[in-house]
Amino acid sequence: MGKVKTVVLCIGTMRVTGDSVGPRVGDILKARGVNCFVYGDSISNVNAHKLEMYQNLLSVCHAGDIVIAVDAALGENEDVG
């Protein structure tokens, strides 16, 4: 068994301001050259249309690895929690 790797899945789209946290984090992580796999940035979004593809990718290429998801959600204050 190989070494466990870290994967960051940055979910969202730049087309909606409130949903752009994931892609922005992906851009920052890639620019800083962090030592992990980063999926999702301002050029290549991870969104609802591509989620099944990324689920398959993670299960095949990153089985047993640590996956961190970065996402944002919009809602009312009373919906938080």
C-alpha positions as CSV (number, residue, x, y, z in Angstrom):
1,M,0.0,0.0,0.0
2,G,1.3,3.4,-1.0
3,K,1.6,6.6,1.0
4,V,-1.7,8.4,1.7
5,K,-2.0,11.6,-0.3
6,T,-4.1,14.7,0.3
7,V,-6.7,15.7,-2.3
8,V,-8.5,19.1,-2.2
9,L,-11.8,19.2,-4.2
10,C,-12.7,22.9,-4.8
11,I,-16.4,22.9,-5.7
12,G,-18.2,25.9,-7.3
13,T,-18.3,28.1,-10.3
14,M,-16.9,31.6,-11.1
15,R,-20.2,32.5,-12.9
16,V,-21.9,33.0,-9.5
17,T,-20.1,35.3,-7.0
18,G,-21.5,33.5,-3.9
19,D,-20.4,30.1,-5.3
20,S,-16.9,31.1,-6.3
21,V,-15.1,30.3,-3.0
22,G,-14.1,26.8,-4.1
23,P,-12.5,27.9,-7.4
24,R,-10.8,30.8,-5.8
25,V,-9.2,28.5,-3.2
26,G,-8.2,26.2,-6.0
27,D,-6.4,29.0,-7.8
28,I,-4.6,30.0,-4.6
29,L,-3.5,26.5,-3.7
30,K,-2.2,25.9,-7.3
31,A,-0.4,29.3,-7.3
32,R,1.3,28.5,-4.1
33,G,2.3,25.0,-5.3
34,V,0.9,23.1,-2.3
35,N,1.9,19.5,-2.0
36,C,-1.5,17.9,-2.8
37,F,-3.8,17.1,-5.6
38,V,-6.1,20.1,-6.3
39,Y,-9.2,19.7,-8.4
40,G,-11.3,22.7,-9.3
41,D,-10.2,26.3,-10.0
42,S,-11.4,29.3,-12.0
43,I,-10.6,27.6,-15.3
44,S,-11.8,24.1,-14.6
45,N,-14.8,24.2,-12.3
46,V,-16.0,21.2,-10.2
47,N,-19.8,21.7,-10.3
48,A,-23.0,19.7,-10.1
49,H,-22.7,18.7,-13.8
50,K,-19.2,17.2,-13.3
51,L,-19.6,15.8,-9.7
52,E,-20.2,12.2,-10.8
53,M,-17.1,12.3,-13.0
54,Y,-15.1,13.6,-10.0
55,Q,-16.6,10.9,-7.7
56,N,-15.4,8.3,-10.1
57,L,-12.0,9.9,-10.4
58,L,-11.6,10.0,-6.6
59,S,-12.7,6.4,-6.2
60,V,-10.3,5.1,-8.9
61,C,-7.3,7.3,-8.5
62,H,-7.5,8.4,-4.8
63,A,-9.0,5.4,-3.0
64,G,-7.7,5.6,0.6
65,D,-6.5,9.2,0.3
66,I,-7.6,12.1,2.4
67,V,-10.2,14.2,0.5
68,I,-10.9,17.8,1.7
69,A,-13.9,19.5,0.0
70,V,-14.1,23.3,-0.2
71,D,-17.5,24.6,-1.0
72,A,-19.8,27.6,-0.3
73,A,-23.5,27.7,0.2
74,L,-25.9,30.6,0.0
75,G,-28.8,30.9,2.4
76,E,-30.5,32.9,5.1
77,N,-28.8,33.4,8.6
78,E,-31.5,31.1,10.2
79,D,-30.5,28.3,7.8
80,V,-26.9,28.2,9.2
81,G,-26.0,25.4,11.6
